[in-house]
């Protein structure tokens, strides 16, 4: 018996060091990446971080 999923999209598990990689691509610090993705902070840099994360891993 298979469970139905809402999407067929497979999630890519980030490799070790993904926070540093996103920070380097976005031109910000690792703390900005953590705040944007874990705590949902706003701003230009946080929006850039979320966009890059979605493009790369979702």
N, C-alpha and C positions, 0 to 999 in steps of 0.2 A: 504494500500500500504506500503510494507516494503522496507526500504532502504538497499541496498547491502553494505556489509562491506568487506574490503580486507582480514581480518582475522576473524576467529571465536574465537580467544583468548580473554578472558575477562581480563581486567586490574583490579588488586587489588588495591583499594585505600589505601594508607598507613595510618596507625593509628597515633594518636597523639604521638609525640616523635620518629618518624621514623628516623630523622637525628641523634639523640643521639644513637639509636640502631645500625645504620649502622656504626657510628664512633666507637662504642665499638667493634663491630665485626671486623672491619678493623684495629683496633689498631691505630687510628688517632684522630684528633680533629674534632669537628663539623664544624669548618671553612673549613677544608679540604674537607669535604663532600659537603658543599655548593659550594665551588670553583670548584670541580670536576663535579658536576651534573648541576649546573646552568651556570657556565662560561666556562666549557670545558677545564680546565687546564690539563696539562699532568704530567706524572711522575709515579713512581711505586705505591705510595699510591693512587693516583687518579685512576689508572687502577684497583686497588684492590677494591676501593669504587664502581666504575661502575659495576664491575663483581658481587659484592655482591648485589647491588641494583637490577640488572637484574634478578639474581637468586631468590630474595625474592619477588619482586613486579611485574615483567613482565612475 
